[in-house]
Amino acid sequence: MNVLSIYTGYILDLVIGDPYSFPHPVRYIGKLIKIIEKNIRKIVRTPKALKISGFILWALTVGITYLITYLVVELSGFNQVVYFIANSIIIYTTLATKCLKDEAIKIYNVLKTGDLEKSRIQLSYIVGRDTANLTKPEIIRATVETVAENTVDGIIAPMFYAFIGGAPLAMAYKAINTLDSTVGYKNEKYMDLGFASAKIDDIANYIPARISVILMTIGSLILGYDYKKSFKISIRDRKNHKSPNCAFSEGAVAGALGVQLGGTNIYFGKEVYKPTIGDKNREIQTDDIVKTNRIMYATSITSMLIFTLIYVAIFYKRGM
């Protein structure tokens, strides 16, 4: 039933994506984070206390998210059809394949018109860096990097946790990821309060990021891209990022396409140097956005198939 729910959720994600009118759970997780943060800041002031409170923020957010999801799934168990529908819809909301593709294509389409200003604005909706002065190659690079990185955060990781612990664990991961993207910044406001969220997100993505090397290499092979370089660059440049996880997927895409990612960006008005990822065999081009989307889709399909085989093998072995 769990595997069937994951497949159904995955298909729903491919077909429907994340409609803006849909009451997505991540929005409510975000509101929960803000409510807890607001109350913490009312009584906590010192850096040390804020750092400790960050763990409380994390525990409350993830705990409440898991508990609510678990109760919804359990309460729907009075009927197999209702249980299947509830489980499938929850898992569907943890995946972001179509959403990632759609956001990247919006940027691609605007770039095709030559309107850099509008492209920068469109890009600002999906990245944390400052986009006001980005050149066309920098806009393309940022889009490719975002899709590559979020192939792990938005597809491989939630799918991985769904196979392990069903909808509750997949949604708990989503809460962890939302905490990181909400308070996990190394700026003055969140350096202390967001410390726990940032570190635990790194831990949660540790395995998914590393298995992305294999999954994205296979995806590149299926598409006829340079799968050998995809694997090579992913391993070679795995440490070329401030995050312990992001360079794996970015390296896989950079190698597959023969382009160079990474480098200096501006965050909250401050210049942040990042090492480069990949070899600059050619200049990055607008069509690389579409190619990265293709790698993402091929990787998502590969992930589903491989996770299913492992899942079935484990349960078959247990049944013997």
N, C-alpha and C positions, 0 to 999 in steps of 0.2 A: 504493500500500500504506500509506503514511504517513497519508494523509487518511482512509482506511478505518479505520485503527487509532485515529485521533483520534475519529472518529464512534462507534466501538465503545466506546472508553473513556468518552466522554461519556454514552452510553446506560447503560453500567454504573453510572456515577456517579449518574445520575437514578434508577435502579431500586434499586441496592444501598446507595449512600451509603458511609459509613465505619463498618461494624460494629465494636463495641468489641473483639470477639474476633479481628478481622483483624490480622495482623502488619503494620501500616502502616509504610512506609518512613520516614515522618517521625519515628516513635518511635526508630528506629535512628539517624537523623541527629541527633536530640536527644541520644542517648546518646554518640554520637561527639563532639559538641560538648563535653559535660561531661567526657569523658576527656581531650580535648586541653586544655581549660581548666584542669583539675586539675593536669596536668603543667606547664603554663605557669606557674601560680601557685607551683609548688614552687621555681622558679628565678628568677622575675621579681618585682620588688618596686616599683621606681620608676614613677611615672606615665608618663614618657617611654618606658620599656622596655615597659610594659603596652600603650601605644598602638601601638608597633611590633609587639608580639606579637599584637595584634588582627588585623593583616593576615595574619600567619602562620596564626592560627586560621581566618580566612576562607578562605585559599588551600588549606589542608589539607582543610577540611570540604567545600568546593565541588569541589575537585579529586578527592578520593576518591569523592565521590558521583557525579560525572560519569563517572569512570573505571569504577567498578563497573557503572553503568547501561549504559555503552557496551559493556563486555565481555559483559554478559548479552544485550544485543540482538544483538551480533555473533556470539556463540557459538550463538545460536538460529537463525542464518541458514542452518544446514545443511538446514532444511526450511521451506518457505514458510508452512505452517500454524502450525508452532511459533513462527516469527518473528512472525507476525501476532498470535498469542495473547500472546506475551511483550510485544510493543510495546503492545498494547491495554491489558493489565493495568497496565503501568507508567504509561501516560498516565492511566488511570482513577484511580490513586492520587494524581495531582497535582491533580485537580479536587475541588471541595468544594461543589457546588451543593446536593445533598440534605442534606448535613451541616449547612450553614448554615441551611437552611430548618428542619430538625428542631430545632436548638438554639434558634432564634427562636420556634418554635411551642411548645416546652416552657415558655418564659417567658410567652408569650401565654396558654397554658392555665392556668398558675398565677395569673396576674393576673386572669383571669376569675373565679377562686374568691375573690378578695379577700385572699389571703394574701400580704401584702407581704414578710414576713420570708423566706418560702420563695422568692418571686420574686427577692429580692436575692441569695440563695444561688445560685439557678439562673443568674442573670446573671453572678455572679462567675466561673463556669466559662469564660466566653467574652470577658471584658474585662479590661483591665489596671488600670482605676481601682478605687478603694475603693467598695464597694457597700453597706456596713453601714447608712448613714443616708439612702439615696436615697428620694425620694418616688416615687409612682406615675408622674407625668409624666417624672421623671428616669430611671426604669427603662425606660420606653417609648423615650425619646430615645436612651438608651445602646444599646438593642437595634437600633433603626433605624439608628443611626450605624455599628454593628458590621457589620450586613448590607450596608449601602451601601459601606463601606470595603472589606470582604472580597469584594465582587463583583469588585473589581479583583484583589486578592491571591489569591483562591481560585478564580477562574474566568477572567477576561479575560487576565491575565498568563500563567498556565501554558498556556492555550490558544494564546496568541500565540507563545510560545516553542516549543511543540510543532509548530506549523506551520512555524516557521523551522528548527528543528534536531531535530525528533523527540523521542522519549522521553528521551534523555540530556540535552538542553538544558532540557526541561521539568522534569526532576528536579533539575538544577543550580539552576534558578530556585527550586525548592522548598527547596533547601538554603540559598540566600541569604535567603529569606523566614523560614525557621526560625531562622537565625542572628540575624536582627533581633528576632524575638519572644522569643528566649532570652537574648541578651546585649546587644541594642541599646537599653538603657535609659539615660537620663540621670540615674542615681543614683550614689551614692558608689562602689558596687561595680563598676559597669560603665561609668562615664563614660569611662574610658580604654580598657579592653580591648574594649568594644563599639563604639567610635568607628567603626572600619572597617566593621563589619557594618551599622550604621545608615546610614552614608553610601552604601555600595554598594547597599543595598536601595532607597534613594531613586533611585539611577541606574537600577537594573533595572526599577523601576516607572514611570519617567518617561514613556515612550511609552504603555504600557497605561493609565495614569491619564488621559492626555489624550485618547486615543481613546475612553475610557469616556464622555466627554461626548456624542459622536455616538451610540454604541451604546445608552446609557441613555435618550437623547432619543427614539430610534426605539422602544425598548421601551415608553416612556411613551405614545408615539403609538399603538402597537398596543393598549395597554390602555385607551385613552380618557382618560388622565390629562392634566394640563396640560403638554404636551410643550414648548410655547413657553417657559413659565417654567422648565421643567427645564433647557433650554439656557441661558437668560438667567442664572439664578442660579448655575449651574455655572461660567460664565465670570466673572460679576460678583464672586463671593465666592471665587474660586479661591485667593486668598492668605490667606484667613481661617482658617489652621490652621498649627500649628507644623511639620507635615509639608508638603513642597512638592507632595505628590501627593494627600493624602486629601480635600481640599476639593472636588476635581472631582466625584467620585462622590457625596459627601455633599450637595453643592450640587444635583446632578441630582435626587436623591431629594427633597430639601427643596422644590425648585421644583415638581416634579411633584405633590407632596402638599399644597403650600401651608402648610407648617409651618416652624418655626425649629429648627435644630439647633445644636450647638456650645455654647459657654459654659463656665463654670468647673467643674472636676472636681477630685477628690482622688486623688492618686497617692502611694502609700507614705506616707500621713499628711501630705503636703504639698499645699496648695491650688495648683492650676495654672490660671491664667486662659487661656481660649481665646476668640477672637472668635466671634460668632454667625454662622451660615450660613443664609441664607434669610430670608423675611419671615414674621412671625407673623400670618398671615391668620386663623388659628384655633388653638385649643389642640390639642396633639398628643393622639391618642386610641389606645386599645389596638388598634383595628382597623388602625392605620397599620403595625403590625408585619406583618400579613398582606399589606397593599398593597405594602410594601417587598419582601417575598418574591416577590410577583408581578412586580415590576419586575426583580428579580434573575433570575428564570426567563426573562422576555421578553428580557432583555439577553443571557443565555447563548445563547439560540437565535439571536438577531440576530448575535452574535459568530461563531458557527459558520458561518452562511450567508455573512456578509461576508468572513470570513477564507478561506473556501473559494473564493469568487469571485475574490479577489485571488490566491490560490495557483494556481488553474487558469489565470488570465489570464497570470501570470508564466511558467508552464511552457509554455503554448500559444505565447507570444511567443518563448520560447527554442527551441521546436521548429520555428519557421517559418524 
